Amino acid sequence: MIAKIHSAIPYGYTGKLIEVEGDTNRGLPGFNIVGMANKTVFEARERVRSAITNSGLVFPDQKVTINLAPAELTKDGSHLDIPIALNILTLAGQIRPADLRDRLFVGELSLDGKAKPVRGIIDIVEAAYAAGFREIYVPYENLPQASLIKNACVIGITNLLDLLLHLKGIKSLPIPRATKPSPHNTPIFTKQHYVKNTETDDSGPFLDDVHGQTLTKRALHIAIAGRHNILLSGPPGAGKTMLARVAANLLPCPSPEESIAITKIHSLHSHTDQVCLKRPFRTPHHTASSISIIGGGPYARPGEISLAHHGILFLDELPEFSRDVLEALRQPLEDKTISIDRANQHIVYPADFMLVATMNPCPCGFYNDPHRICTCSAHDIERYRKKISGPILDRIDLIVNVEKVPIEDLNTLSPVKNTQTDKKHPEHNLIKNTITEALQRQAMRYGQSGLYNGSL
């Protein structure tokens, strides 16, 4: 007897349909998985066997062979545990093949039969919905992300036994609210997607926390409103890093479409069941490799530039990054995408991010400082600045010299207000609302969202 179950796995920024085929033969009892399965999938043999037994079900006392088609596609992850288990239960006569028609299943199984979340669930649901499956079964913890796909009928699985009873018509799985139309299932863009900010959360820092630096604040204001890449140059202690973190809090909330794209990228990178309602702010260390920044590895995972999609990529101490990493930023900064080519696959990830970088004017940091003497030679300063090539500087729209605020000026300023008693942050909210208005004007001017002055 041969049984077939439909499933899917994430493949780059999309999903690939997988057909799980099962067969039983005479011979010594055994359980084999074929079809270019990596170690994680191959270990599903033990997970599935324990899950079936501990759920009070019967594992067939025969030689079982599972084939994952197409065989030439490498399968990675634990997405196929549940369809493999259902295939075995079908071979054992505990499920009728008709009960599985037009249904797609995905999810990991624990040893006691509980369904565990998997990464890349949005890719999987998109591929299943496009293929015409009327019901898509995912682990219950993946429902918040899976429900972002409009009109897809997504049902949450808590454990293997409840799923079996649902398929046999004995006990129905509830269709949770998460699968009903949500605020995210809205048109691509309307003016209401950019809502004025009335009160800021307490995560900080805010513009009100920065004393002085009027010119730099204005530069950040312009850069964020038009999505311009910006470089802050100045001596240590001038507040460059703090100002960059303020920029993260000036970003408006993403539109529903942008929220789906951000969630989709982050779900591919790690096991997260949350919907991203804030724009990302990625801060890789200067020792990060080019693969971690650009993306790649054995399975072509997204890198920091893709995880910063629709947000900010913050590179602190820009010249300290390796030249290979900086030069690899040329194409993504221009095209807003990154292409990762491997021997057996070609993956394209989005990388529409705003670059915020900082640097010192010289290796010691005190070139032209009125209060400290620079100890660097002219050759050292030239070599330090040449670490950032001309093509990279051409892609940075604003370069701002950040000066230190004199200590006597700081002493004359009023003390910082306690954020527990003053949550309004008037300066921060005023600038954030003007940024929101600027984004509205750009969206109306260009007739679409996602196109800004910095892209012209």
N, C-alpha and C positions, 0 to 999 in steps of 0.2 A: 504494500500500500504506500502511496505517495501523498503527502500533504503539503500544501503551499500556504504561506502566511506572508502578508505584505508588511513591509516596514520601511524605514528610511534612516539615513545618517547625514550629519552635516558634512559638506564637501566644499571647503573654502567659504565663500560668502553665500552659497546656495545649498540646497539639499539634494541628495541622490536617493532614488527609490531602490530598495533592496528586496529581493524575493527570497524568503527563507524556505527552502525545500527540505523535506524530511522523508526518510525511507527506512523501513525495517526489513531485515533479512534474517534468514536462518543462520545459526552459528552461536558462538559463545557470546554472552551478554557483553555489550560494549557501547561506547558513546563517542563518536568522532565528529569533528567539525572541519569542513574543508571550504575552500573559496577565498584564499588570500586573507585569512584572519590573523591579526597580530596577537601578541601575548594576552592582552586584556580580553579580547573576544574568545580566544582559545580557553582561558580560564573560566569562561561561562559554563563549561561542562559541570564543574563542581558546584557553582552557585545555583544553577538550574536544577540539578539533581537534588540538592538539599532543600531548595525552595518547594519543589513538588512534594517531596516526602514529608516535610514539616507542615505543609498545608493540608495534610490528610488525604492526599491524592496518590495515585498509583503510577510509578515509573515503570515502563514496559520492560519485561525481562527478556529482551531481545537485543540484537545488534542494531543500534540506531546510528544512522548517518545523516548529518545536517549539512546542506550545501547552501552557501551564501552567494547568490547570483546578483550581478555579473561577477564571474570569478576573477576577472583581471583587475577589478577595483579593490584596492587595499582598504580593509575595514578596521577602524580604530575606535576604541571606546566601548562602553557597556550598554549601548543603545539597544542591542538585539537580544538581551536576556529574556524579556517578556515574549517576543514573537517566537523565540526558540522553545520556550516552555510551552506555549500554546500549540506549537507544531507537534511536540512530543505527546501532549495530551490528546491531540487529534489522532495521532498514530495509535494511541492506546484505546481509542474509542470512547473517550470521555467528553469529547466535543464533536459535533457534526460539522463537516466542512461548510455546509450551508450557513451555519451560524457566524462564519467569518467573512462572508462575501461582502465586498465593497467597504471593508473596514481595515484601518491601518493601525498598527500597534508599535509602541516604542517605550523603552524604559529599562532600568536596571532592577535586578532582584537581590534582596538580601537573603541570607540563609534561612530566615523564618518565613519567607514568601512575601515580605513587604516590598512595595514599589518605591524605588529611590530616584531622585531627579537626575537628569542628564543634561549635558551642555548642548548648546546650539538648537534649542527646541523651536525657535522661531523659524529657522531654516527648514526644519523638518515639517512643520505645519504648513508652511508656504508651499513646499514641494507636494505634500499630500493633497492640499486643497486644489492646487493647479492640476493634479492628476485626476481629480474628480471623485475622491473618496468621500462618502457621505458621513462617515463617523471616524474620528481620529482619537485614539486612546493614548493618553500620556500620563506620567506620574502626577499625582495630585499636587505636589509642590511645584510643578512646572506650569500649572494652570494660569497664574497671573501673567506670564509671558506669552503662553500659547493663545490666550484670549485676545491678544492684540491684533490677531489676523481677522479681519472683518469677514463675517458670514460663515466662517469655518465652524463646524460642529465639533467641539473638543470636549471630551469626557475624561474626568480624572480617575486614576486607578490608585487605590490605597493598598490593596494586596491581591495576590494571585487567586485566592479562593473566591473573594467577592467578584472578581472579574469573570471567573468561570460560571458562577451562579447567574451573573447578568447575561452572559452569552447564551445560557440555557433557558433564559426567561423565568428563572425562579425568583430572583431578587434583583431589582433594577438599581443600577448605580445612579445616584442623584446627579442632575445637571446643575452645577453650581452657578451662582450669579456671575462668576468670572467669565463664563462663556456667553453671557448676554451682551447686547450692544453696550459699549463703554464709551466714555468721553474720547478715547483714543480713536475710535472708529468714526472719524470725521473726515471731511474733504481735505485735500492736500494743504490748502492754505486759505485762511480767512483773516481779516484784520484782527479778529478777537484772539487769534493765537498768541499775539504779543500783548499781554495785559499789563497795564501800569502797576508798578510795585507800590504797595501801600505800607508794608511793614517788612523789614528784613529780619531773617533769623539771626541767632546769636553766635553763629559759627565764627564770624570775623576772619581777618581784620577788615576794617571799613575805612573809607576815606576820612572819616572824622577822627580816626586814630592816628593819622599821619599829620604831623605838624610841619607847616611850611610846604616846600616842594610844589609850589603853585604851577610851575611850568610842566613838571612831570605829570601831575594830575591831569592837566589839560591834554597832554599828549596821550595818556591812557584813555581819556574820554573820547578823543578823536579815533584812536586805534580800534577801540572796541565797537564804536558806532559804525565804522566802515569796514571792520574785519581786516585791519592792516597789521602786518607783522611789525614788531617793534623790538628794538635793542636798547637796553638801559646800560649806559657806561658811566662808571664813577668809582671813587675810592671805597675801600672797605668801611662799613658803618654808615654809609649814606642812606641806606634804607631801600636798596634796589630789590632785594628779595621780598621784603614786606610789601612794596608797591606792586610787585608781580602777583602776590597772593590777593591783594585788594582787587586786581583785575578779574580774578576768578569770581569774586562776589558781585562784580558789576555786570556779569553776563545775565541776560534775561533767561527765563525758563524756556526750554526747548518746545517747539511746536509738537503736536501729536505725531506727525510723520518723523520728525527728528528724534523724538523719544523712542520710537520703534527702532530706528537705525542705530541709536546708541546702545539700546538694550540688546539688539541683535549681535553687535560686535562684542560686547562684554560677555554675553552668554557663550560665545564661541571660545573665549579665552579662559573662562573659569566656570565652575558650577555655581551659578547664582540664580536665585528664583525671584529676584526683585525686578521691578520695572524702573528704569532709570528716568527720574523726573528732574534731574539736574544735569547741567552740562559738565563733561569731564574736565578735570584739571590734572594732567599727568606730569610728574616731575622725576624723570629718570636720572640716575646718578651718572656723573661724567665717566665712570668706568664701565658703563653699559656697552655691550657689544653691538655691532651693526645689526645682527639678527634680532636682538631684543628690541631695537629701535624700529627697524624697518619691517621685521616679520620674517618668518621662514621656519627653519628647523625641519625635522623629518616629516612632519605632517603639515607644513606651511601654515602655521598659526599666525594670527595678526600680531603686529608689534605695537610699540608705544604710539607711533604716528596714527595708526588706525584706532587704537583705544582712545585717542584724543579727538576723534571725529566729532565735528560740531561743537568742539570745546577748545581748550588751550593746551598746547604743548609748551611746557616751561623748561628751558635749558639754562640752568644756573651755572655761571662761570663757563660761558660758551667756548673760549679757546682751550679749555682743559679737555674737551671731548676729542676723541681721536679724529684725524683728518678723514678717514674712511667713513665714519659716521656722519660727519658734517657734509661731505660731498654726496652721500647717499640721499640727503634731503633735497637735492636739486629738483629731481623729477616730481616728487610728491608735492612740493611747494608750488610747482607750476601747474600740474595736471589735476591735483586734488585726489589722486588715486595712486596706488602702488601695485605694481605687477611683480608677482613672485613666480619665478620659473624654476621648476625642478625637472629631473629626467623624465618623470612620468606624469607630471601635472603642471597646469598653468592656472594660477589663482590671481584674481584682481580684487583687492580690498579698497574700500573708500578711505580717504585720508584728507578730508576737508577740515583742517585745523588752523587755528591762529597761533603763530609762533611768537612767544614772549621769551626773550633771552636777556641775560645780564653778562657783563664782563668788567674787569678792571682795566684802567688805561695802560697798565704795564704789569710785569710779573710781580713786583712788590706791591703795586696798587696805589702808589703815592706820586705818580707823575703829575706835575703841575699843582700839587697840593700845597697851599700856602702855609700849612702848619707842620708838615713832615717833609723830610728830604728824601727824594727818590734815589735808591741805590742801584738802579738798573743802568746798564750802558746803552748807548744808542743801538748797538747791534741786538741786544737782548729785547729792547722794545720793538724793533722792526721784526724780529723773528716771532715774537709773541703775537703781534697783530697780523702777520702773514698766515697764521694758522686758520684764519677765516678768509676764504678765497673771495675773489671779486664776484663770481656768479652767485655765491650765497648772499653777499651784501646787496647785490642787485635785487634780490627777492625780499629784502627787508625795507619796508617803506619809511619807517621812522627810526632815527637814531638820536637818542636824547642823552645829553650829558647831565648826570645827576650829581649835584653838589651837596656837600654836607651842610646841614643846618647848624649855624654857630650855637655853641652851648648857651651863650648869653641870651640868644633869641628863644631857645627852648625854655629857659628859666622864667621869661616874661610871659609865656603863654599860659592860659588857664589850664588847670589839671584835667586829665582825661576823665570824662564822666563815667560813672559806673553803668555798665550795660544792663545790669539787673534792674536799675531804676529808670534808665533812659534807653528804650528799645527802638526809638524812632530813627536815630542816625540821620538827621535832616540833610546834611551835605551829601551823604552817600545815596540816600533815596532820591534826592533832587537830580543828581547826575544819572542815576539808573533810569529814571523816568524819561530824561531827555534822550538817552540811548534808545529806549523803547520807541520813542516817537521817531527817531532817525531810522530805525529798522522798518517801521511802518511806511515811512515815505519811500524808502528804497524798494520795498516789496511792491508798492503801488506803481513806482516809476518803472520797474523792470518787468512787472506783470507776473512775478513768481517769487516764491521764497527761496532762500539759499543762494541768492545772487546779491553781492554787496559791492560797494564802491571799490574795495580792495581787489576785486576780481576783474575790473575793467581793463 
